[in-house]
Amino acid sequence: MFVLFEEDGAFKAGTILADNDASLQVENTHGKRLKIKRANVLLNFREPAPADLLSRAESAAEELDTEFLWEVCGDDEFGFAEFAAEYYGHTPSPVESAAVLLRLHSAPIWFHRKGKGRFRKAPAEILQAALAGMEKKRLQALAIDKMRDELVEGRLPAEFEGMLPQILYRPDRNRSEVKALEAACVDTGLSAARLLLKCGALSSSYEYHYNRFLFEQFPDGVHFPEIDPLTVPTGLPRADVAAFSIDDATTTEIDDAFSVTPRLEGGWRVGIHIAAPALGFSRGSKLDAIARQRLSTVYMPGNKITMLPDEVVETFTLAAGRECPAISLYLDVRSDLTITAHESRVEIVPIVANLRHHDIEPVFNEDTIHDGGPDFQWKRELTLLWDLATILEAGRGKPSAHNNQVDNNFYVDWQQQTEDGPGYITIGQRLRGSPMDKLVAEMMILANSTWGKLLDEAGVPGLYRAQGGGKVRMTTVAAPHEGLGVDCYAWSSSPLRRYVDMVNQWQIIAVLTGTEAPFAPKSTDLMATLRDFEGTYAEYNEFQRRMERYWCLRWLRQAKPEAVEAKVMRDNLVRLEAIPLILKVPSLPPQLPGSRVRLIIEGSDLVDVEVSARYLTTLSEPDPDQEEEAEY
């Protein structure tokens, strides 16, 4: 005797070896002995053999019309054997019964299971909905195949229009477009970014990286909404100074300027002047909402995304030939450079010059300062400021470190086209800690610490940078900054570029004018601003570092050097000397940190922003008489 039974959702047949009433011992078609419950037995039969039954039943089931079976069966629940007898019009053979069972079981949309071997036809409305769903899935599958084929052929499907960022940077795997892209990636062996570059969806690898950042940080785009007309302050006293700024050639948000005015009684009155956009709009305004959302200007080689709209920057930047609203810190300085007093004022400041690094550094540097150097228009003022900065630096007890390090400036000529897309990169170098660097840094440290104390003494909260135990943090109360050697340090000198400086400027203006400060002590909004700024500023800085690395690779691909020189940092990690690129060199033999080596660049990847290099030779070992650089 043979039986047809169900096990683990599948139908199987076998030979009965022992009948124990509630259970059976059965040998299946593969010779394996099983113990099955009698309740799982669907059919007892004597012929054909179990293997033949399943084979013949499967063939017979293929000939049965599912739709016709659904139409002829009744609405009540039924067993498969009963229905087989009704369908065939006679007592069905084991093969016929099994064929009906297999067909009913394989059509769950048409027939709902109600138990072992029992079914009920699906109601018409439920069936139609299920069939419509199946048809939708079929059409979706066809659409996915069509889009996949287009992608494999190097064409961008029309369905991708307008949703490329979502597909590329935050793919929803339930979408047909994403399924098609994933399938095409499997077929081509390419990543999604590389495949879309091949299809022309992205004009260059730069667009891929830049658009990712916009998608994550600026989902609504970088364009500014309409803003209310600016309120340019009137009636402010005019300073009797001739102020000048010192900036890089590409700087448009000129936040700070300086003035040096001789005093009748001897000595000088030194002015530190900070642009005052906080006088043009108030907390809670539309402009405040824009700045609060962006929190900082975003910098990257060849581009930037400003915190404030262009018209605001143009109104308040300290451009030459204009009289600009500013917050000024004046220092009364004796002829021996002793500071005897200081005063802060809200005023209009005449800006007479915007000095640029590339113009001034050739005539104002370490060599010209010590050797006299040539005369030029601002030599007297710059020399005095540098002498004062040197004294201020010594007074902090924190002399500048790493003055032998190099800062790198990235310039991108977007008018030039290269094999990797638009943009020809030039990377310039300048020594850190030049006289201009020092005088600007010391003046800003003095202003930020002085105004931080001003807020603290007035009981007005601000946003401070503090350092203790080597850890830098932001706080809303004045605290020492051990790294700078000051009692407190409130970012206040870049209000056109950083929202925390704007907040502090509002607070400073309130103290200087005797008005109510926008942020009260223990303000939850102030604390929220601090938290949001820290997170956002870190993300912006990380993006800038990533893009600098990207443009370093573009530089290598442009220059195509036969070999490059690098300095060993540790293990197999090196930094190139010509550009600020750090990379791993697996073939590098053990070297002392500081050793100089020559490498061969073997390849680079602009999508993953990776570069591979091979060790060639060691140029020199570190000089033990020279102090190692503490950081790179």
C-alpha positions as CSV (number, residue, x, y, z in Angstrom):
1,M,0.0,0.0,0.0
2,F,1.2,3.5,-0.9
3,V,0.3,6.9,0.5
4,L,0.4,10.5,-0.7
5,F,1.2,12.9,2.2
6,E,2.2,16.4,3.0
7,E,5.5,17.3,4.8
8,D,7.0,20.7,5.3
9,G,4.6,22.3,2.8
10,A,5.5,19.8,0.0
11,F,3.6,16.7,-1.3
12,K,5.5,13.4,-1.1
13,A,4.6,9.7,-1.8
14,G,5.9,6.6,-0.2
15,T,5.4,2.9,0.7
16,I,3.7,2.0,4.0
17,L,6.1,-0.2,6.1
18,A,4.0,-0.2,9.4
19,D,0.6,1.1,10.4
20,N,0.4,2.2,14.0
21,D,-3.1,3.7,13.8
22,A,-2.2,7.3,14.7
23,S,1.1,7.2,12.7
24,L,2.7,5.4,9.9
25,Q,6.2,4.3,9.1
26,V,6.9,5.1,5.4
27,E,9.7,4.7,3.0
28,N,9.8,7.6,0.6
29,T,10.8,7.6,-3.1
30,H,14.5,8.1,-2.1
31,G,14.6,5.2,0.2
32,K,14.5,7.2,3.4
33,R,12.3,5.9,6.2
34,L,9.9,8.4,7.8
35,K,7.4,8.5,10.6
36,I,4.4,10.5,9.7
37,K,1.1,11.3,11.4
38,R,-2.0,9.7,9.8
39,A,-3.5,13.2,9.7
40,N,-0.9,14.2,7.1
41,V,-2.0,11.4,4.8
42,L,-4.0,12.8,1.8
43,L,-4.4,9.7,-0.3
44,N,-4.1,5.9,-0.1
45,F,-3.4,4.0,-3.3
46,R,-2.1,0.7,-4.7
47,E,-0.9,1.8,-8.1
48,P,1.0,3.3,-9.7
49,A,4.3,3.3,-7.8
50,P,4.9,6.4,-5.6
51,A,7.5,8.0,-7.9
52,D,5.3,7.4,-11.0
53,L,2.3,8.9,-9.2
54,L,4.0,12.2,-8.5
55,S,5.5,12.4,-12.0
56,R,2.3,11.6,-13.8
57,A,0.2,13.8,-11.5
58,E,2.5,16.8,-12.2
59,S,2.1,16.3,-15.9
60,A,-1.7,16.0,-15.6
61,A,-1.9,19.0,-13.4
62,E,-0.3,21.2,-16.1
63,E,-3.2,20.3,-18.4
64,L,-5.9,21.5,-16.0
65,D,-7.2,25.1,-16.5
66,T,-7.1,26.9,-13.2
67,E,-9.7,29.5,-14.3
68,F,-12.1,26.8,-15.4
69,L,-11.7,24.9,-12.1
70,W,-12.5,28.1,-10.3
71,E,-15.7,28.6,-12.3
72,V,-17.1,25.1,-12.0
73,C,-16.5,24.6,-8.3
74,G,-19.0,25.6,-5.7
75,D,-18.8,28.4,-3.1
76,D,-18.6,26.0,-0.2
77,E,-15.5,24.5,1.3
78,F,-14.5,21.2,-0.4
79,G,-11.9,18.4,-0.4
80,F,-9.7,17.8,-3.4
81,A,-10.9,14.2,-3.8
82,E,-14.5,15.2,-3.8
83,F,-13.9,17.9,-6.4
84,A,-11.8,15.5,-8.6
85,A,-14.8,13.1,-8.7
86,E,-17.1,16.0,-9.7
87,Y,-14.7,17.3,-12.3
88,Y,-14.0,14.0,-14.0
89,G,-17.5,12.6,-13.6
90,H,-16.3,9.3,-12.2
91,T,-14.3,7.9,-9.3
92,P,-11.0,9.5,-10.0
93,S,-7.8,7.5,-10.3
94,P,-5.0,8.2,-7.8
95,V,-3.2,10.1,-10.6
96,E,-6.3,12.2,-11.3
97,S,-6.9,13.0,-7.6
98,A,-3.3,14.0,-7.1
99,A,-3.3,16.1,-10.3
100,V,-6.3,18.2,-9.0
101,L,-4.6,18.5,-5.6
102,L,-1.4,19.8,-7.1
103,R,-3.3,22.3,-9.4
104,L,-5.4,23.6,-6.5
105,H,-2.4,23.9,-4.2
106,S,-0.4,25.8,-6.9
107,A,-3.1,28.5,-7.3
108,P,-3.5,30.1,-3.9
109,I,-4.9,33.3,-5.5
110,W,-7.8,31.3,-7.0
111,F,-8.2,28.7,-4.1
112,H,-7.7,29.4,-0.4
113,R,-6.5,26.5,1.7
114,K,-8.7,25.6,4.6
115,G,-6.9,22.5,5.9
116,K,-5.1,19.4,4.8
117,G,-6.4,18.8,1.2
118,R,-9.3,21.2,1.7
119,F,-10.0,24.4,-0.2
120,R,-12.5,27.1,-0.9
121,K,-12.7,29.2,-4.1
122,A,-11.6,32.9,-3.7
123,P,-14.5,35.4,-3.7
124,A,-14.7,37.2,-7.1
125,E,-13.7,40.6,-5.8
126,I,-10.7,39.3,-3.9
127,L,-9.6,37.3,-6.9
128,Q,-9.9,40.3,-9.2
129,A,-7.8,42.4,-6.8
130,A,-5.2,39.6,-6.5
131,L,-5.0,39.2,-10.3
132,A,-4.6,43.0,-10.7
133,G,-1.8,42.9,-8.3
134,M,-0.1,40.0,-10.2
135,E,-0.5,42.0,-13.4
136,K,1.0,45.0,-11.8
137,K,4.0,42.9,-10.7
138,R,4.3,41.5,-14.1
139,L,4.4,44.9,-15.7
140,Q,6.9,46.1,-13.1
141,A,9.1,43.2,-13.9
142,L,9.0,44.1,-17.6
143,A,9.8,47.7,-16.7
144,I,12.7,46.7,-14.5
145,D,14.1,44.5,-17.3
146,K,13.7,47.3,-19.8
147,M,15.5,49.9,-17.6
148,R,18.2,47.3,-16.7
149,D,18.8,46.7,-20.4
150,E,19.1,50.5,-21.1
151,L,21.6,50.9,-18.3
152,V,23.7,48.0,-19.4
153,E,23.8,49.6,-22.9
154,G,25.0,52.9,-21.4
155,R,21.7,54.8,-21.7
156,L,19.9,56.5,-18.8
157,P,16.3,55.4,-18.6
158,A,13.7,58.2,-18.8
159,E,12.2,56.9,-15.5
160,F,15.3,58.2,-13.7
161,E,14.6,61.8,-14.6
162,G,14.2,64.0,-11.5
163,M,15.0,61.3,-9.0
164,L,18.7,60.6,-9.6
165,P,19.9,61.8,-6.2
166,Q,17.4,59.6,-4.3
167,I,18.4,56.6,-6.4
168,L,22.1,57.2,-6.0
169,Y,22.5,58.5,-2.5
170,R,19.5,57.1,-0.6
171,P,18.1,54.2,-2.6
172,D,14.7,52.7,-1.8
173,R,15.1,49.1,-2.7
174,N,11.3,48.8,-3.1
175,R,11.4,51.1,-6.2
176,S,11.6,49.6,-9.6
177,E,14.3,52.1,-10.6
178,V,16.6,51.0,-7.8
179,K,16.0,47.3,-8.6
180,A,16.9,48.0,-12.2
181,L,20.0,49.8,-11.3
182,E,21.1,47.0,-8.9
183,A,20.5,44.4,-11.6
184,A,22.4,46.4,-14.1
185,C,25.3,46.8,-11.7
186,V,25.4,43.0,-11.3
187,D,25.3,42.5,-15.1
188,T,28.1,45.1,-15.8
189,G,30.2,44.5,-12.7
190,L,30.2,48.3,-12.0
191,S,29.1,50.2,-8.9
192,A,26.1,52.4,-9.1
193,A,28.1,55.6,-9.3
194,R,30.4,54.3,-12.1
195,L,27.5,52.9,-14.1
196,L,25.6,56.3,-13.9
197,L,28.8,58.1,-14.9
198,K,29.0,55.8,-17.9
199,C,25.4,56.6,-18.8
200,G,26.0,60.3,-18.6
201,A,23.7,60.8,-15.6
202,L,26.7,62.5,-13.9
203,S,29.0,64.8,-15.8
204,S,32.0,64.0,-13.7
205,S,33.2,62.4,-10.5
206,Y,33.3,65.8,-8.9
207,E,29.5,66.1,-9.5
208,Y,29.0,62.8,-7.8
209,H,30.8,63.9,-4.6
210,Y,29.4,67.5,-4.6
211,N,25.8,66.4,-5.2
212,R,26.0,63.8,-2.4
213,F,26.9,66.6,0.0
214,L,24.1,68.8,-1.3
215,F,21.7,65.9,-1.0
216,E,22.7,65.3,2.6
217,Q,23.1,68.9,3.8
218,F,21.1,71.0,1.4
219,P,18.1,68.9,0.2
220,D,16.3,72.0,-0.9
221,G,19.2,73.4,-2.8
222,V,21.8,76.1,-2.2
223,H,19.7,79.0,-3.6
224,F,18.5,81.5,-1.0
225,P,14.8,82.3,-0.7
226,E,13.6,85.9,-1.0
227,I,14.6,88.0,2.0
228,D,13.3,91.2,3.5
229,P,15.1,94.4,2.6
230,L,18.2,94.9,4.7
231,T,18.2,97.5,7.5
232,V,21.5,99.3,7.0
233,P,22.2,101.1,10.3
234,T,22.3,104.9,10.2
235,G,23.4,107.5,12.7
236,L,26.4,105.6,13.9
237,P,29.6,107.6,14.7
238,R,32.2,107.6,12.0
239,A,35.7,106.4,13.0
240,D,38.6,108.7,12.1
241,V,40.8,105.9,10.9
242,A,42.1,104.4,7.7
243,A,41.4,100.7,8.0
244,F,42.8,97.9,5.8
245,S,42.1,94.1,5.7
246,I,44.5,91.2,5.1
247,D,43.1,88.2,3.2
248,D,43.6,85.6,0.6
249,A,43.0,86.6,-3.0
250,T,39.8,84.6,-3.1
251,T,38.2,86.0,0.0
252,T,34.9,87.8,-0.5
253,E,33.5,87.6,3.0
254,I,36.0,90.1,4.6
255,D,35.2,90.0,8.3
256,D,38.1,91.8,9.8
257,A,40.3,94.9,9.2
258,F,42.9,96.9,11.2
259,S,43.9,100.5,11.7
260,V,47.0,102.1,13.2
261,T,46.6,105.8,14.2
262,P,49.4,107.8,15.9
263,R,48.4,109.5,19.2
264,L,49.3,113.1,19.9
265,E,50.7,112.1,23.3
266,G,52.8,109.4,21.7
267,G,52.2,105.8,20.8
268,W,49.3,104.6,18.7
269,R,45.7,103.7,18.8
270,V,45.4,100.3,17.2
271,G,41.9,99.3,15.9
272,I,40.6,95.8,15.3
273,H,37.4,96.2,13.2
274,I,34.9,93.4,12.7
275,A,32.1,93.5,10.1
276,A,28.7,93.9,11.7
277,P,26.0,92.1,9.8
278,A,24.2,91.7,13.2
279,L,23.2,95.4,12.8
280,G,21.3,94.6,9.6
281,F,18.8,92.0,10.9
282,S,17.6,90.7,14.2
283,R,17.1,87.3,15.8
284,G,13.9,85.7,14.6
285,S,14.0,87.4,11.1
286,K,14.0,85.6,7.8
287,L,17.7,86.2,7.5
288,D,18.3,84.8,10.9
289,A,16.4,81.7,10.0
290,I,18.6,81.2,6.9
291,A,21.8,81.7,8.8
292,R,20.5,79.5,11.7
293,Q,19.8,76.7,9.2
294,R,23.2,76.9,7.4
295,L,25.2,77.8,10.5
296,S,28.4,78.4,8.5
297,T,29.8,79.0,5.1
298,V,30.9,75.8,3.5
299,Y,34.4,75.8,2.0
300,M,35.9,73.5,-0.6
301,P,38.5,73.8,-3.3
302,G,37.1,75.9,-6.2
303,N,33.8,76.6,-4.6
304,K,31.9,77.7,-1.5
305,I,28.4,77.9,-0.2
306,T,27.9,81.0,1.8
307,M,26.0,81.2,5.0
308,L,24.4,84.5,4.0
309,P,23.0,85.7,0.7
310,D,25.3,87.6,-1.6
311,E,23.4,90.9,-1.1
312,V,24.0,90.6,2.6
313,V,27.7,89.8,2.2
314,E,28.1,92.7,-0.3
315,T,26.4,95.1,2.1
316,F,28.5,94.3,5.2
317,T,31.8,92.9,3.8
318,L,34.7,95.3,4.6
319,A,35.5,96.2,1.0
320,A,37.9,98.9,0.1
321,G,36.5,102.3,-0.8
322,R,33.5,101.9,1.5
323,E,32.4,103.0,4.9
324,C,31.1,99.9,6.7
325,P,29.3,99.3,10.0
326,A,31.6,97.5,12.4
327,I,32.3,96.5,15.9
328,S,35.7,98.0,16.8
329,L,38.2,97.1,19.6
330,Y,40.6,99.9,20.1
331,L,43.9,99.4,21.9
332,D,45.9,102.4,23.4
333,V,49.5,101.4,22.8
334,R,52.6,103.2,24.1
335,S,55.7,103.6,22.1
336,D,57.2,100.6,24.0
337,L,54.1,98.6,22.8
338,T,52.5,98.4,26.2
339,I,48.7,98.3,26.0
340,T,47.4,100.8,28.5
341,A,43.7,100.7,27.8
342,H,41.1,99.3,25.4
343,E,37.6,100.4,24.2
344,S,34.9,98.7,22.2
345,R,32.6,100.7,19.9
346,V,29.8,100.2,17.4
347,E,30.6,102.6,14.5
348,I,31.1,103.2,10.8
349,V,34.6,102.4,9.7
350,P,36.2,103.7,6.4
351,I,38.0,100.8,4.6
352,V,40.8,102.2,2.5
353,A,42.5,99.0,1.3
354,N,42.1,95.2,1.0
355,L,45.6,93.8,1.2
356,R,46.1,90.3,-0.4
357,H,48.6,87.7,0.7
358,H,50.1,87.3,-2.8
359,D,50.9,91.0,-3.0
360,I,52.2,91.6,0.5
361,E,54.1,88.5,1.4
362,P,56.9,89.1,-1.1
363,V,57.7,92.4,0.6
364,F,56.6,91.5,4.2
365,N,58.0,88.3,5.5
366,E,60.5,87.0,8.0
367,D,63.5,88.0,5.8
368,T,62.3,91.5,5.0
369,I,61.3,92.2,8.7
370,H,64.8,91.3,10.0
371,D,66.8,92.8,7.1
372,G,64.8,96.0,6.6
373,G,63.4,95.1,3.2
374,P,61.9,97.4,0.6
375,D,59.6,100.2,1.4
376,F,55.9,99.9,0.5
377,Q,52.7,101.7,1.4
378,W,51.6,99.7,4.5
379,K,55.1,98.7,5.8
380,R,54.9,100.9,8.9
381,E,51.5,99.7,10.0
382,L,52.2,96.0,9.3
383,T,55.5,96.1,11.1
384,L,53.9,97.7,14.2
385,L,51.1,95.2,14.2
386,W,53.6,92.3,13.9
387,D,55.7,93.7,16.7
388,L,52.6,94.0,18.9
389,A,51.5,90.5,17.9
390,T,54.9,89.1,19.0
391,I,54.4,90.7,22.4
392,L,50.8,89.4,22.7
393,E,52.0,85.9,21.7
394,A,54.6,86.0,24.4
395,G,52.1,87.3,26.9
396,R,49.8,84.4,26.3
397,G,52.7,82.0,27.1
398,K,51.8,80.0,24.0
399,P,54.3,80.7,21.2
400,S,53.2,79.6,17.8
401,A,54.1,76.0,17.1
402,H,54.8,74.2,13.8
403,N,56.0,77.4,12.0
404,N,58.0,75.2,9.6
405,Q,54.8,73.5,8.3
406,V,53.2,74.3,5.0
407,D,49.7,75.4,4.3
408,N,48.2,74.5,1.0
409,N,46.0,76.7,-1.1
410,F,43.7,75.1,-3.8
411,Y,42.8,77.0,-6.9
412,V,40.4,75.5,-9.5
413,D,40.1,77.0,-13.0
414,W,36.6,75.9,-14.0
415,Q,37.2,77.2,-17.5
416,Q,39.6,74.5,-18.3
417,Q,38.5,71.0,-19.3
418,T,40.5,67.9,-18.3
419,E,40.1,64.2,-19.1
420,D,38.4,63.9,-15.7
421,G,35.9,66.7,-16.3
422,P,35.8,70.4,-15.8
423,G,38.3,72.1,-13.5
424,Y,42.1,72.4,-13.7
425,I,43.6,72.3,-10.2
426,T,46.6,74.2,-8.9
427,I,47.9,73.6,-5.4
428,G,50.1,76.3,-3.9
429,Q,52.1,76.2,-0.8
430,R,53.0,78.8,1.8
431,L,54.8,78.5,5.2
432,R,52.5,78.5,8.2
433,G,53.3,81.2,10.8
434,S,54.3,84.0,8.4
435,P,54.4,87.5,9.9
436,M,51.0,88.2,8.4
437,D,49.6,85.0,9.8
438,K,50.9,85.8,13.2
439,L,49.6,89.4,13.3
440,V,46.1,88.4,12.1
441,A,45.9,85.5,14.5
442,E,47.0,87.4,17.5
443,M,44.6,90.3,16.8
444,M,41.7,87.9,16.5
445,I,42.7,86.0,19.7
446,L,42.8,89.3,21.5
447,A,39.4,90.5,20.2
448,N,37.7,87.2,20.8
449,S,39.1,86.9,24.4
450,T,38.4,90.6,25.2
451,W,34.8,90.4,24.0
452,G,34.3,87.1,25.7
453,K,35.3,88.8,29.0
454,L,33.0,91.7,28.2
455,L,30.0,89.4,27.9
456,D,31.0,87.4,31.0
457,E,31.4,90.6,33.1
458,A,28.0,91.9,31.9
459,G,26.3,88.6,32.8
460,V,25.3,88.1,29.2
461,P,25.7,84.6,27.8
462,G,27.7,83.8,24.7
463,L,29.2,80.9,22.8
464,Y,32.7,80.1,23.9
465,R,35.5,77.7,22.8
466,A,37.1,76.2,25.8
467,Q,40.0,73.8,26.3
468,G,41.0,71.8,29.4
469,G,42.9,68.6,29.7
470,G,43.6,68.7,26.0
471,K,40.0,68.5,25.1
472,V,38.3,71.4,23.1
473,R,34.6,72.0,23.6
474,M,32.0,74.6,23.2
475,T,30.2,76.1,26.1
476,T,27.7,78.9,26.9
477,V,29.7,80.2,29.9
478,A,33.2,81.7,29.9
479,A,35.9,79.1,30.5
480,P,39.7,79.0,30.0
481,H,41.2,77.9,26.7
482,E,44.5,76.3,27.8
483,G,45.7,75.8,24.2
484,L,45.6,79.6,23.6
485,G,46.5,80.6,27.0
486,V,43.5,82.9,27.5
487,D,40.8,83.1,30.3
488,C,38.0,82.8,27.7
489,Y,37.6,82.8,24.0
490,A,34.3,83.7,22.3
491,W,34.2,83.3,18.5
492,S,33.2,86.8,17.4
493,S,35.5,87.7,14.5
494,S,33.8,86.0,11.6
495,P,30.1,86.9,11.7
496,L,29.8,86.8,7.9
497,R,30.9,83.2,7.9
498,R,29.9,81.5,11.2
499,Y,26.5,81.7,13.0
500,V,28.1,81.5,16.4
501,D,30.0,84.7,15.7
502,M,26.8,86.3,14.6
503,V,25.1,85.3,17.9
504,N,28.0,86.6,19.9
505,Q,27.9,89.8,17.9
506,W,24.2,90.4,18.8
507,Q,25.1,89.8,22.4
508,I,28.1,92.2,22.3
509,I,26.1,94.9,20.6
510,A,23.5,94.6,23.3
511,V,26.1,95.1,26.0
512,L,27.7,98.1,24.2
513,T,24.4,99.8,23.4
514,G,22.7,99.0,26.7
515,T,19.9,97.1,25.1
516,E,18.4,93.7,26.0
517,A,20.4,90.8,24.7
518,P,18.6,88.5,22.3
519,F,19.6,85.4,24.3
520,A,19.0,85.4,28.0
521,P,21.1,83.4,30.5
522,K,20.4,79.7,30.4
523,S,18.6,80.1,27.1
524,T,17.6,76.7,25.6
525,D,17.8,78.3,22.1
526,L,21.4,79.2,22.8
527,M,22.3,75.7,23.9
528,A,20.5,74.3,20.9
529,T,22.5,76.6,18.6
530,L,25.7,75.4,20.2
531,R,24.8,71.7,19.7
532,D,23.6,72.2,16.1
533,F,26.6,74.2,15.2
534,E,29.1,71.7,16.5
535,G,27.6,68.9,14.5
536,T,27.1,70.8,11.3
537,Y,30.5,72.5,11.4
538,A,32.2,69.2,11.9
539,E,30.4,67.8,8.8
540,Y,31.3,70.8,6.7
541,N,34.9,70.5,7.7
542,E,34.9,66.7,6.9
543,F,33.5,67.5,3.5
544,Q,36.2,70.1,2.9
545,R,38.9,67.5,3.8
546,R,37.3,64.9,1.5
547,M,37.2,67.4,-1.4
548,E,40.8,68.4,-0.8
549,R,41.8,64.8,-1.1
550,Y,39.7,64.4,-4.2
551,W,41.5,67.4,-5.8
552,C,44.8,66.0,-4.8
553,L,44.0,63.0,-6.9
554,R,42.9,65.2,-9.7
555,W,46.3,67.0,-9.4
556,L,48.2,63.7,-9.7
557,R,46.2,62.7,-12.8
558,Q,46.9,66.1,-14.4
559,A,50.6,66.2,-13.6
560,K,51.3,62.5,-14.2
561,P,54.6,62.6,-12.4
562,E,57.0,59.8,-13.0
563,A,57.7,59.6,-9.3
564,V,56.7,61.5,-6.2
565,E,58.5,62.2,-3.0
566,A,56.9,61.6,0.4
567,K,57.7,61.7,4.1
568,V,56.9,58.7,6.3
569,M,54.5,59.3,9.1
570,R,54.3,55.9,10.7
571,D,54.2,52.2,9.5
572,N,53.2,52.3,5.8
573,L,51.5,55.7,6.0
574,V,53.1,58.6,4.1
575,R,52.4,62.2,3.1
576,L,53.4,63.5,-0.3
577,E,55.6,66.6,-0.2
578,A,54.2,68.3,-3.3
579,I,50.6,68.1,-2.2
580,P,48.7,67.5,1.1
581,L,47.9,63.8,0.3
582,I,48.2,61.1,2.9
583,L,48.1,57.5,1.6
584,K,49.1,54.0,2.6
585,V,51.9,52.2,0.7
586,P,51.7,48.5,1.4
587,S,55.1,47.8,-0.3
588,L,56.9,50.3,2.0
589,P,59.7,48.6,4.0
590,P,60.2,49.5,7.6
591,Q,61.2,53.2,7.8
592,L,61.8,55.6,10.6
593,P,59.1,58.3,10.9
594,G,60.3,61.4,9.1
595,S,62.2,59.5,6.4
596,R,61.9,60.7,2.9
597,V,61.0,58.2,0.2
598,R,60.3,58.1,-3.5
599,L,57.2,56.4,-4.8
600,I,55.6,55.5,-8.1
601,I,51.9,56.3,-8.4
602,E,50.3,53.2,-9.9
603,G,46.6,54.3,-10.1
604,S,43.8,56.3,-8.6
605,D,40.1,56.1,-8.3
606,L,38.1,59.4,-8.3
607,V,34.8,57.7,-7.2
608,D,36.2,56.0,-4.1
609,V,38.9,58.7,-3.8
610,E,41.7,56.2,-3.4
611,V,45.2,56.1,-4.8
612,S,47.7,53.3,-5.0
613,A,51.5,53.8,-4.9
614,R,54.6,51.6,-4.9
615,Y,57.8,52.1,-3.0
616,L,60.8,52.9,-5.1
617,T,63.7,54.0,-2.9
618,T,64.6,55.8,0.4
619,L,65.9,59.3,-0.1
620,S,67.0,60.2,3.4
621,E,66.5,59.3,7.1
622,P,65.3,61.9,9.6
623,D,67.9,64.3,11.1
624,P,68.1,63.4,14.8
625,D,69.2,67.0,15.5
626,Q,65.9,68.4,14.2
627,E,62.7,68.3,16.2
628,E,60.0,66.2,14.7
629,E,56.8,67.8,13.5
630,A,54.1,67.0,16.0
631,E,51.3,66.9,13.4
632,Y,50.8,66.7,9.7
